[in-house]
Amino acid sequence: MDNDGNAAALAEALWGAGRGFRNVFCATIGTGIGTGIVFDGRIYHGRTGAAAEGGHNTIDYRGPRCGCGKLGCIEAFASGPAIARRASEKIAKDGRASLMLDMVSGQPDRISSEMVGKAYAAGDLLAREVLLETALLLTVWLGNIIDLLEPDVMIIGGGAGAMLRPFFGEIQERLPSWCVNTHCQEIPLVMAHYGADAGIAGGAALCR
């Protein structure tokens, strides 16, 4: 048995997007943000097995309270529900027009992250703004990850992660502003291979 984020990272390292890389950092962005670290083909568990809770790294101590109880975790800013909440708040506050409002019959509190993705794909400017903000928040976070771990590859998975794939290039372009490591742009930022099957693949990887 193991944490699902750890297991997904191991599957990606062995057979997926991290194959051929020695040190792998993997993040699954969905209803939360789960992460896993694999060094030399082995999951890094830390002293007690509680390591690699990257989704609960604080990027703003004045930020919103996360479900874990801390303030300003990246999960509170960039998970699927956080993306949906930011879109809803922008519409409610500014009264701006958006395709997302049509999707929820004028009730912004019913907006989901999937709707943000669909609206962006249809050219909605507010959805694009929300996703650009999310990409910047992830840049800040990944800059910290690089400065701490300097992995050989960074893998992003999950439903919200897939939605953010068009912004991977922008994240890499901005990394030097949020990272002291001068080689930060040499680290590939790639989409996970297993997608919705990450848990299944992770279970198989643990058996191996």
KEPA-816484 format. One record per residue: residue in three letters; z, y, x of N, C-alpha, C, CB in turn. Coordinates in steps of 0.2 Angstrom, whole numbers, plus 5000, padded with zeros to 4 digits. Atoms other than C-alpha are relative to their C-alpha. Glycine has a CB too. Example, Ala and Ser with C-alpha at 12.3 -4.5 7.8 and 13.67 -1.06 7.14 Angstrom:
(rec "ALA", (5000, 4994, 5004), (5039, 4978, 5062), (5000, 5006, 5004), (5006, 5000, 4995));
(rec "SER", (4999, 4994, 4996), (5036, 4995, 5068), (5003, 5005, 4996), (4993, 5002, 5002));
% end
This chain:
(rec "MET", (5000, 4994, 5004), (5000, 5000, 5000), (5000, 5006, 5004), (5006, 5000, 4995));
(rec "ASP", (5000, 4994, 4997), (4997, 5018, 5005), (4998, 5005, 4996), (4995, 5000, 5006));
(rec "ASN", (5002, 4995, 5004), (4994, 5035, 4999), (4992, 5000, 4999), (5002, 5007, 5004));
(rec "ASP", (5007, 5001, 5001), (4977, 5037, 4991), (4996, 5005, 5004), (4999, 5002, 4992));
(rec "GLY", (5004, 4995, 4995), (4972, 5052, 5002), (4999, 4997, 5007), (5004, 5006, 5001));
(rec "ASN", (5000, 5003, 4994), (4976, 5042, 5017), (4995, 4994, 5000), (5007, 4997, 5002));
(rec "ALA", (5005, 5005, 5001), (4966, 5027, 5011), (4993, 5002, 5000), (5002, 4996, 4993));
(rec "ALA", (5007, 4998, 5001), (4951, 5037, 5006), (4998, 5003, 5007), (5000, 5006, 4995));
(rec "ALA", (5002, 4998, 4993), (4951, 5045, 5024), (4998, 4994, 5004), (5006, 5004, 5003));
(rec "LEU", (5001, 5006, 4996), (4952, 5028, 5032), (4993, 4997, 4998), (5005, 4995, 4999));
(rec "ALA", (5006, 5002, 5003), (4937, 5022, 5021), (4994, 5004, 5003), (4999, 4999, 4993));
(rec "GLU", (5005, 4996, 4998), (4927, 5037, 5026), (4999, 5000, 5008), (5001, 5008, 4999));
(rec "ALA", (5000, 5001, 4992), (4932, 5035, 5045), (4996, 4994, 5002), (5007, 5000, 5003));
(rec "LEU", (5003, 5006, 4998), (4927, 5017, 5045), (4992, 4999, 4998), (5004, 4994, 4997));
(rec "TRP", (5007, 5002, 5003), (4911, 5016, 5034), (4996, 5006, 4997), (5001, 4995, 4995));
(rec "GLY", (5003, 4995, 5004), (4908, 5033, 5027), (4997, 5006, 5004), (5004, 5003, 4995));
(rec "ALA", (5003, 4994, 4996), (4904, 5051, 5033), (5003, 5001, 5006), (5002, 5006, 4995));
(rec "GLY", (4996, 5000, 4994), (4917, 5049, 5047), (4998, 4995, 5005), (5007, 5001, 4999));
(rec "ARG", (5001, 5005, 4995), (4909, 5034, 5055), (4997, 5002, 5006), (4995, 4995, 4996));
(rec "GLY", (5002, 4998, 4994), (4906, 5036, 5073), (5004, 5006, 5003), (4993, 5002, 5000));
(rec "PHE", (4996, 4994, 4997), (4919, 5050, 5075), (5007, 4997, 5001), (5001, 5006, 4995));
(rec "ARG", (4994, 5003, 4998), (4935, 5046, 5084), (5006, 5003, 4996), (5002, 5002, 5007));
(rec "ASN", (4994, 4997, 5004), (4947, 5059, 5075), (4997, 5003, 4994), (5004, 5005, 5004));
(rec "VAL", (5003, 4998, 5007), (4944, 5062, 5056), (5005, 5004, 4996), (4997, 4994, 4997));
(rec "PHE", (4996, 4997, 5005), (4951, 5074, 5044), (4997, 5000, 4993), (5002, 5008, 5002));
(rec "CYS", (5004, 5001, 5006), (4947, 5071, 5026), (5004, 5003, 4994), (4999, 4992, 4998));
(rec "ALA", (4996, 4997, 5006), (4952, 5081, 5010), (4996, 4998, 4994), (5000, 5008, 5001));
(rec "THR", (5003, 5002, 5007), (4949, 5076, 4992), (5002, 5006, 4996), (5002, 4993, 4998));
(rec "ILE", (4998, 4995, 5004), (4948, 5091, 4981), (4998, 4999, 4993), (4996, 5007, 5002));
(rec "GLY", (5001, 5002, 5008), (4950, 5087, 4962), (5006, 5004, 4996), (5000, 4993, 4999));
(rec "THR", (4995, 4998, 5004), (4965, 5089, 4951), (5006, 5003, 5005), (5003, 4995, 4995));
(rec "GLY", (4996, 4997, 4995), (4975, 5092, 4967), (4996, 5000, 5006), (5006, 4996, 5001));
(rec "ILE", (5003, 5001, 4993), (4971, 5092, 4986), (5004, 4995, 5004), (4999, 5007, 5003));
(rec "GLY", (4997, 5005, 4996), (4974, 5076, 4995), (4997, 5000, 5006), (5000, 4993, 4996));
(rec "THR", (5004, 5000, 4994), (4971, 5074, 5013), (5003, 4994, 5004), (5002, 5006, 5004));
(rec "GLY", (4999, 5006, 4996), (4971, 5060, 5026), (4998, 5002, 5007), (4998, 4994, 4998));
(rec "ILE", (5002, 4999, 4993), (4971, 5060, 5045), (4999, 4993, 5003), (5005, 5004, 5004));
(rec "VAL", (5001, 5006, 4997), (4963, 5046, 5055), (4999, 5001, 5007), (4994, 4996, 4997));
(rec "PHE", (5001, 4999, 4993), (4965, 5045, 5074), (4998, 4993, 5003), (5007, 5002, 5004));
(rec "ASP", (5002, 5006, 4997), (4956, 5031, 5083), (5000, 4994, 4995), (5004, 4998, 5006));
(rec "GLY", (5000, 5005, 5005), (4953, 5021, 5067), (5007, 4998, 4997), (4998, 4994, 5004));
(rec "ARG", (4994, 5001, 5003), (4971, 5022, 5062), (5003, 5006, 4996), (5005, 4998, 5005));
(rec "ILE", (4998, 4995, 5004), (4979, 5032, 5048), (5006, 5003, 5004), (5003, 4998, 4993));
(rec "TYR", (4994, 4997, 4997), (4992, 5045, 5055), (5005, 5001, 4995), (4998, 5007, 5004));
(rec "HIS", (4995, 5000, 5005), (5008, 5043, 5045), (5006, 5004, 5002), (5002, 4993, 4999));
(rec "GLY", (4994, 4996, 4998), (5020, 5053, 5055), (5006, 4996, 5001), (5001, 5006, 4995));
(rec "ARG", (4994, 5004, 4999), (5038, 5048, 5058), (5002, 4996, 4995), (5006, 5005, 5002));
(rec "THR", (4997, 5003, 5005), (5043, 5043, 5041), (4994, 4997, 4995), (5005, 5004, 4996));
(rec "GLY", (5005, 5002, 5004), (5026, 5040, 5033), (4998, 5006, 4995), (5002, 4994, 4996));
(rec "ALA", (5002, 4995, 5004), (5025, 5057, 5025), (4995, 5005, 5002), (5007, 5004, 4998));
(rec "ALA", (5004, 4995, 4997), (5013, 5066, 5036), (4993, 5001, 4996), (4998, 4997, 5007));
(rec "ALA", (5006, 4999, 5003), (4996, 5073, 5031), (5000, 5003, 4993), (4996, 4994, 5000));
(rec "GLU", (5000, 4997, 5006), (5001, 5082, 5016), (4997, 5007, 5000), (5007, 5001, 4997));
(rec "GLY", (5003, 4994, 4998), (4988, 5095, 5020), (4999, 5005, 4994), (4993, 4999, 5003));
(rec "GLY", (5001, 4996, 5006), (4986, 5101, 5002), (5006, 5005, 4998), (4999, 4996, 4994));
(rec "HIS", (4994, 4996, 5001), (5003, 5108, 5003), (5002, 5005, 5006), (5006, 4996, 4998));
(rec "ASN", (5000, 4995, 4995), (5000, 5119, 5018), (5000, 5007, 4996), (4995, 5000, 5005));
(rec "THR", (5000, 4994, 5003), (5005, 5137, 5013), (4995, 5005, 5003), (5007, 5003, 5000));
(rec "ILE", (5005, 4995, 4997), (4991, 5150, 5016), (5002, 5007, 4997), (4993, 4999, 4998));
(rec "ASP", (4998, 4994, 5002), (5000, 5164, 5007), (5007, 4999, 4996), (4995, 5004, 4994));
(rec "TYR", (4993, 5002, 5002), (5019, 5164, 5005), (5002, 5004, 4994), (5005, 5002, 5005));
(rec "ARG", (5000, 4996, 5006), (5017, 5177, 4991), (4996, 4997, 4994), (4999, 5007, 5001));
(rec "GLY", (5005, 5003, 5005), (5005, 5166, 4981), (5003, 4996, 4995), (4995, 4995, 5004));
(rec "PRO", (4997, 5003, 5006), (5007, 5156, 4965), (5004, 4994, 5002), (4994, 4998, 4996));
(rec "ARG", (4996, 5006, 4999), (5020, 5142, 4964), (4996, 4994, 4999), (5006, 5000, 4996));
(rec "CYS", (5004, 5006, 5001), (5012, 5125, 4967), (5004, 4995, 4996), (4999, 4997, 5007));
(rec "GLY", (4996, 5005, 5003), (5017, 5110, 4958), (5005, 4996, 5004), (4995, 4994, 4997));
(rec "CYS", (4995, 5003, 4996), (5026, 5104, 4973), (5007, 5004, 5001), (4997, 4999, 5007));
(rec "GLY", (4994, 4995, 4999), (5038, 5119, 4972), (4999, 5005, 5005), (5006, 4996, 5001));
(rec "LYS", (5001, 4994, 4995), (5032, 5129, 4987), (4995, 5005, 4997), (4997, 4997, 5006));
(rec "LEU", (5004, 4995, 5002), (5023, 5145, 4985), (4994, 5000, 5005), (5004, 5007, 5001));
(rec "GLY", (5006, 4999, 4996), (5005, 5148, 4990), (4997, 4994, 5004), (5001, 5005, 5005));
(rec "CYS", (5004, 5006, 4997), (4999, 5130, 4994), (4993, 5001, 4999), (5003, 4994, 4998));
(rec "ILE", (5008, 5000, 5001), (4980, 5128, 4996), (4999, 4997, 4994), (4997, 4997, 5006));
(rec "GLU", (5002, 5004, 5007), (4981, 5116, 4981), (5001, 5005, 4994), (5005, 4995, 4999));
(rec "ALA", (4999, 4995, 5006), (4988, 5131, 4970), (4994, 5005, 5000), (5006, 5003, 5001));
(rec "PHE", (5006, 4995, 5000), (4972, 5141, 4975), (4994, 4997, 4999), (5000, 5004, 5007));
(rec "ALA", (5007, 5003, 5000), (4958, 5129, 4977), (4999, 4993, 4997), (4998, 4999, 5007));
(rec "SER", (5001, 5006, 5004), (4961, 5113, 4967), (4995, 5002, 4994), (5007, 4997, 4998));
(rec "GLY", (5004, 4999, 5006), (4950, 5110, 4951), (5004, 5005, 4995), (4999, 4994, 4997));
(rec "PRO", (4997, 4996, 5005), (4963, 5117, 4939), (5001, 5008, 5003), (5007, 4998, 4999));
(rec "ALA", (4999, 4993, 4997), (4966, 5133, 4951), (4994, 5003, 4999), (5002, 4999, 5007));
(rec "ILE", (5007, 4997, 5000), (4947, 5136, 4951), (4999, 5002, 4993), (4995, 4996, 5002));
(rec "ALA", (5001, 4999, 5007), (4947, 5135, 4932), (5004, 5006, 4998), (5001, 4994, 4996));
(rec "ARG", (4996, 4995, 5002), (4962, 5146, 4930), (4998, 5007, 5002), (5007, 4999, 5003));
(rec "ARG", (5002, 4993, 4998), (4955, 5160, 4941), (4994, 5002, 4996), (4998, 4999, 5008));
(rec "ALA", (5006, 4998, 5004), (4939, 5160, 4931), (5002, 5003, 4993), (4995, 4994, 4999));
(rec "SER", (4997, 4998, 5006), (4949, 5161, 4915), (5003, 5007, 5000), (5005, 4995, 4997));
(rec "GLU", (4996, 4994, 4999), (4960, 5175, 4921), (4995, 5006, 5001), (5004, 5000, 5006));
(rec "LYS", (5005, 4995, 4999), (4944, 5185, 4927), (4997, 5002, 4993), (4995, 4998, 5005));
(rec "ILE", (5003, 4998, 5006), (4936, 5184, 4910), (5005, 5003, 4995), (4998, 4993, 4997));
(rec "ALA", (4995, 4997, 5005), (4952, 5188, 4900), (5002, 5007, 5002), (5006, 4995, 5000));
(rec "LYS", (4997, 4993, 4998), (4957, 5203, 4911), (4994, 5005, 5000), (5002, 4999, 5007));
(rec "ASP", (5005, 4995, 5000), (4940, 5211, 4913), (4995, 5000, 4994), (4996, 4999, 5007));
(rec "GLY", (5004, 5001, 5005), (4931, 5205, 4898), (4993, 4999, 5002), (5001, 5006, 4995));
(rec "ARG", (5006, 5000, 4998), (4916, 5201, 4908), (4996, 4994, 4996), (5000, 4998, 5008));
(rec "ALA", (5005, 5005, 5003), (4901, 5191, 4901), (4999, 4994, 5005), (4993, 5003, 4998));
(rec "SER", (5001, 5006, 4996), (4899, 5173, 4907), (4998, 4994, 4995), (5007, 4998, 5003));
(rec "LEU", (5002, 5006, 5003), (4891, 5157, 4902), (5005, 4996, 4998), (4994, 4996, 5004));
(rec "MET", (4994, 5004, 5001), (4908, 5149, 4903), (5003, 5001, 4993), (5005, 5001, 5005));
(rec "LEU", (4997, 4999, 5007), (4913, 5158, 4887), (4996, 4997, 4995), (5000, 5008, 4999));
(rec "ASP", (5004, 5003, 5005), (4899, 5151, 4877), (5002, 4992, 5000), (4992, 5000, 5002));
(rec "MET", (4999, 5008, 5000), (4904, 5133, 4883), (5007, 4999, 4997), (5001, 4998, 5007));
(rec "VAL", (4993, 5001, 5003), (4922, 5136, 4876), (5001, 5004, 4994), (5005, 5002, 5005));
(rec "SER", (5000, 4997, 5007), (4917, 5145, 4860), (5005, 5007, 5000), (5003, 4996, 4995));
(rec "GLY", (4996, 4994, 4999), (4925, 5161, 4867), (5008, 5000, 5001), (4999, 5004, 4994));
(rec "GLN", (4993, 5001, 4998), (4942, 5154, 4872), (5001, 4998, 5008), (5003, 4994, 4996));
(rec "PRO", (5000, 5001, 4993), (4944, 5157, 4891), (5005, 4995, 5003), (5001, 5006, 5003));
(rec "ASP", (4994, 5005, 4998), (4960, 5146, 4892), (4997, 4993, 5000), (5006, 5001, 4996));
(rec "ARG", (5003, 5007, 5000), (4949, 5131, 4889), (4995, 4998, 5005), (4997, 4999, 4993));
(rec "ILE", (5005, 5001, 4995), (4938, 5133, 4904), (5002, 4995, 5005), (4998, 5007, 5004));
(rec "SER", (4998, 5005, 4995), (4938, 5119, 4916), (4996, 5001, 5007), (4998, 4992, 4997));
(rec "SER", (5004, 4999, 4994), (4932, 5118, 4934), (4993, 4997, 5000), (5004, 4996, 5006));
(rec "GLU", (5007, 5003, 5001), (4917, 5107, 4929), (4996, 5005, 4996), (5000, 4994, 4995));
(rec "MET", (5004, 4994, 5003), (4912, 5122, 4918), (4998, 5005, 5005), (5004, 5002, 4994));
(rec "VAL", (5001, 4995, 4995), (4913, 5133, 4932), (4994, 4998, 5004), (5006, 5002, 5005));
(rec "GLY", (5006, 5003, 4996), (4901, 5122, 4942), (4994, 5000, 4996), (5002, 4993, 5002));
(rec "LYS", (5006, 4999, 5004), (4889, 5121, 4928), (4997, 5007, 4999), (5001, 4996, 4993));
(rec "ALA", (5002, 4993, 5001), (4889, 5139, 4925), (4997, 5003, 5007), (5006, 5005, 4998));
(rec "TYR", (5003, 4998, 4993), (4886, 5142, 4944), (4993, 4998, 5001), (5004, 4998, 5006));
(rec "ALA", (5007, 5003, 4999), (4871, 5130, 4944), (4995, 5004, 4995), (5001, 4993, 4998));
(rec "ALA", (5004, 4997, 5005), (4864, 5140, 4929), (4999, 5007, 5002), (5003, 5000, 4993));
(rec "GLY", (5001, 4994, 4997), (4865, 5156, 4939), (5005, 5005, 4998), (4994, 5003, 4998));
(rec "ASP", (4995, 4995, 5003), (4881, 5164, 4931), (5004, 5003, 5006), (5005, 4996, 4996));
(rec "LEU", (4998, 4996, 4994), (4887, 5178, 4943), (5008, 4999, 5000), (4998, 5007, 4999));
(rec "LEU", (4992, 5001, 5000), (4906, 5176, 4938), (5002, 4994, 5003), (5003, 5001, 4993));
(rec "ALA", (4998, 5006, 4997), (4906, 5158, 4942), (4998, 5000, 5008), (4995, 4994, 4997));
(rec "ARG", (5001, 4999, 4993), (4898, 5162, 4959), (5005, 5003, 5003), (4993, 5003, 5001));
(rec "GLU", (4995, 4996, 4997), (4911, 5175, 4962), (5006, 4995, 5001), (5002, 5006, 4996));
(rec "VAL", (4994, 5004, 4999), (4925, 5162, 4959), (4999, 4995, 5005), (5001, 4997, 4993));
(rec "LEU", (5001, 5005, 4995), (4917, 5149, 4970), (5000, 5003, 5007), (4994, 4996, 4998));
(rec "LEU", (5000, 4997, 4994), (4914, 5161, 4984), (5008, 5002, 5002), (4996, 5007, 5000));
(rec "GLU", (4993, 4999, 4999), (4933, 5166, 4983), (5003, 4994, 5002), (5003, 5003, 4994));
(rec "THR", (4997, 5006, 4998), (4937, 5148, 4984), (4998, 4998, 5007), (4998, 4994, 4994));
(rec "ALA", (5003, 5002, 4993), (4926, 5145, 4999), (5004, 5004, 5005), (4993, 5002, 5000));
(rec "LEU", (4997, 4996, 4995), (4935, 5159, 5008), (5007, 4998, 5001), (5001, 5008, 4998));
(rec "LEU", (4994, 5003, 4999), (4952, 5152, 5004), (5000, 4993, 5004), (5003, 4999, 4993));
(rec "LEU", (5001, 5006, 4997), (4946, 5135, 5010), (4999, 5001, 5008), (4995, 4996, 4997));
(rec "THR", (5001, 4998, 4993), (4940, 5144, 5026), (5007, 5001, 5004), (4995, 5006, 5000));
(rec "VAL", (4994, 4998, 4997), (4957, 5151, 5030), (5004, 4993, 5001), (5005, 5004, 4995));
(rec "TRP", (4996, 5006, 4999), (4965, 5134, 5027), (4997, 4995, 5005), (5000, 4996, 4993));
(rec "LEU", (5004, 5004, 4995), (4952, 5124, 5037), (5001, 5003, 5007), (4993, 4999, 4998));
(rec "GLY", (4999, 4997, 4994), (4954, 5137, 5051), (5007, 4997, 5003), (5000, 5007, 5000));
(rec "ASN", (4993, 5002, 4998), (4973, 5132, 5052), (5000, 4992, 5002), (5005, 5001, 4994));
(rec "ILE", (5001, 5007, 4999), (4968, 5113, 5051), (4997, 4999, 5007), (4996, 4997, 4995));
(rec "ILE", (5004, 5001, 4994), (4956, 5115, 5066), (5005, 5002, 5006), (4994, 5005, 5000));
(rec "ASP", (4996, 4998, 4995), (4969, 5125, 5076), (5006, 4995, 5002), (5003, 5007, 4999));
(rec "LEU", (4995, 5004, 4999), (4982, 5112, 5073), (4998, 4993, 5003), (5004, 4999, 4993));
(rec "LEU", (5002, 5006, 4999), (4972, 5096, 5074), (4994, 4999, 5005), (4999, 4996, 4994));
(rec "GLU", (5007, 5000, 4997), (4954, 5100, 5081), (4997, 4993, 4999), (5001, 5001, 5008));
(rec "PRO", (5003, 5006, 5001), (4947, 5085, 5073), (4992, 5000, 5002), (5000, 4998, 4992));
(rec "ASP", (5008, 5001, 4998), (4929, 5078, 5077), (4996, 5002, 4994), (4999, 4993, 5003));
(rec "VAL", (5004, 4999, 5006), (4924, 5080, 5059), (5005, 5001, 4994), (4995, 4994, 4998));
(rec "MET", (4996, 4999, 5006), (4930, 5087, 5043), (4996, 4998, 4994), (5002, 5008, 4999));
(rec "ILE", (5003, 5003, 5006), (4926, 5078, 5027), (5003, 5003, 4993), (5000, 4992, 5000));
(rec "ILE", (4998, 4998, 5007), (4927, 5085, 5009), (4997, 4996, 4995), (4998, 5008, 4999));
(rec "GLY", (5002, 5005, 5005), (4927, 5074, 4994), (5003, 5003, 4993), (5002, 4993, 5001));
(rec "GLY", (4997, 4998, 5006), (4932, 5075, 4976), (4995, 5004, 4995), (5006, 5004, 5001));
(rec "GLY", (5005, 4996, 5005), (4924, 5083, 4960), (4999, 5007, 5002), (5003, 4999, 4993));
(rec "ALA", (5001, 4993, 4998), (4928, 5100, 4965), (4997, 5001, 5007), (5007, 5004, 5000));
(rec "GLY", (5003, 5000, 4993), (4924, 5097, 4983), (4992, 5000, 5000), (5002, 4994, 5004));
(rec "ALA", (5007, 5000, 5001), (4906, 5092, 4977), (4997, 5006, 4998), (4998, 4994, 4996));
(rec "MET", (5002, 4994, 5003), (4905, 5108, 4967), (4999, 5005, 5006), (5005, 5002, 4995));
(rec "LEU", (4999, 4995, 4995), (4909, 5118, 4983), (4995, 4998, 5006), (5007, 5000, 5003));
(rec "ARG", (5004, 5002, 4994), (4896, 5109, 4994), (4995, 5006, 5002), (4996, 4994, 4998));
(rec "PRO", (5005, 4994, 4998), (4883, 5124, 4993), (5003, 5005, 5004), (4997, 5003, 4994));
(rec "PHE", (4997, 4995, 4997), (4896, 5134, 5001), (5003, 4998, 5007), (5006, 5003, 4997));
(rec "PHE", (4998, 5003, 4993), (4899, 5123, 5017), (4998, 5004, 5005), (4998, 4993, 5000));
(rec "GLY", (5003, 4996, 4995), (4887, 5133, 5027), (5004, 5007, 5001), (4993, 5002, 4999));
(rec "GLU", (4997, 4994, 4999), (4896, 5149, 5023), (5007, 5000, 5003), (5001, 5003, 4993));
(rec "ILE", (4994, 5001, 4997), (4913, 5142, 5027), (5000, 4999, 5007), (5003, 4993, 4997));
(rec "GLN", (5001, 5001, 4993), (4907, 5137, 5044), (4999, 5006, 5004), (4995, 4995, 5002));
(rec "GLU", (5002, 4993, 4997), (4900, 5154, 5047), (5006, 5004, 5001), (4995, 5004, 4996));
(rec "ARG", (4994, 4996, 5000), (4917, 5162, 5043), (5005, 4997, 5004), (5002, 5001, 4993));
(rec "LEU", (4994, 5003, 4996), (4928, 5150, 5053), (5002, 5004, 5006), (4998, 4993, 5002));
(rec "PRO", (4998, 4996, 4994), (4928, 5161, 5069), (5005, 5005, 4998), (4994, 5002, 5004));
(rec "SER", (4996, 4995, 5002), (4937, 5174, 5059), (5007, 4998, 4998), (4997, 5004, 4994));
(rec "TRP", (4994, 5003, 5002), (4951, 5162, 5054), (5002, 4995, 5005), (4999, 4998, 4993));
(rec "CYS", (4999, 5005, 4996), (4952, 5151, 5069), (5000, 5003, 5007), (4995, 4994, 4999));
(rec "VAL", (5000, 4998, 4993), (4957, 5154, 5087), (4996, 4995, 5005), (5007, 5000, 5003));
(rec "ASN", (5004, 5005, 4996), (4948, 5138, 5093), (4993, 5003, 5000), (5000, 4993, 4997));
(rec "THR", (5006, 4997, 4999), (4932, 5145, 5100), (4994, 4995, 4999), (4999, 5003, 5007));
(rec "HIS", (5005, 5005, 5001), (4923, 5128, 5097), (5000, 4998, 4993), (5002, 4994, 5004));
(rec "CYS", (4999, 5002, 5007), (4927, 5128, 5078), (4994, 4999, 4997), (5004, 5006, 4997));
(rec "GLN", (5006, 5001, 5003), (4909, 5129, 5073), (4996, 4994, 5002), (4996, 5006, 5001));
(rec "GLU", (5003, 5006, 4997), (4905, 5114, 5083), (5002, 4994, 4996), (5001, 4999, 5007));
(rec "ILE", (4997, 5006, 5004), (4915, 5103, 5071), (4996, 4999, 4993), (5008, 5001, 4998));
(rec "PRO", (5004, 5001, 5006), (4904, 5096, 5057), (5005, 5000, 4993), (4996, 4994, 5000));
(rec "LEU", (4996, 5000, 5006), (4910, 5100, 5039), (4995, 4996, 4995), (5001, 5007, 4997));
(rec "VAL", (5005, 5004, 5004), (4902, 5086, 5028), (5003, 4998, 4994), (4998, 4994, 5004));
(rec "MET", (4998, 5003, 5006), (4903, 5079, 5011), (5002, 4993, 5000), (4994, 5001, 4994));
(rec "ALA", (4998, 5007, 5000), (4912, 5063, 5008), (4994, 4995, 4997), (5006, 4999, 4996));
(rec "HIS", (5005, 5005, 5002), (4901, 5047, 5006), (5002, 4997, 4994), (4999, 4995, 5006));
(rec "TYR", (4998, 5004, 5006), (4911, 5038, 4993), (5001, 5003, 4993), (5006, 4996, 5002));
(rec "GLY", (4999, 4996, 5006), (4914, 5051, 4980), (5005, 4997, 4995), (4993, 5000, 4996));
(rec "ALA", (4995, 5002, 5005), (4922, 5044, 4964), (5003, 4993, 5002), (4997, 4999, 4993));
(rec "ASP", (4998, 5006, 4998), (4923, 5027, 4973), (5005, 5000, 5006), (4994, 4995, 5001));
(rec "ALA", (4996, 5000, 4994), (4935, 5033, 4987), (5006, 4996, 4999), (5002, 5008, 5001));
(rec "GLY", (4994, 5004, 5000), (4950, 5024, 4980), (4998, 4993, 5001), (5003, 5001, 4993));
(rec "ILE", (5002, 5007, 4999), (4941, 5008, 4979), (4998, 4998, 5007), (4994, 4998, 4995));
(rec "ALA", (5001, 5000, 4993), (4934, 5010, 4996), (5006, 5000, 5004), (4995, 5005, 5002));
(rec "GLY", (4994, 4999, 4997), (4951, 5015, 5002), (5004, 4994, 5000), (5004, 5006, 4998));
(rec "GLY", (4996, 5006, 5001), (4959, 5000, 4995), (4997, 4994, 5005), (5000, 4997, 4993));
(rec "ALA", (5004, 5005, 4996), (4946, 4989, 5004), (5002, 5001, 5008), (4993, 5000, 4999));
(rec "ALA", (4999, 4998, 4993), (4949, 4999, 5020), (5007, 4998, 5002), (4999, 5007, 5001));
(rec "LEU", (4993, 5002, 4999), (4968, 4995, 5019), (5000, 4993, 5001), (5005, 5002, 4995));
(rec "CYS", (5000, 5007, 4999), (4965, 4977, 5017), (4997, 4998, 5007), (4995, 4996, 4995));
(rec "ARG", (5003, 5001, 4993), (4954, 4977, 5033), (5005, 5001, 5005), (4994, 5005, 5001));
% end
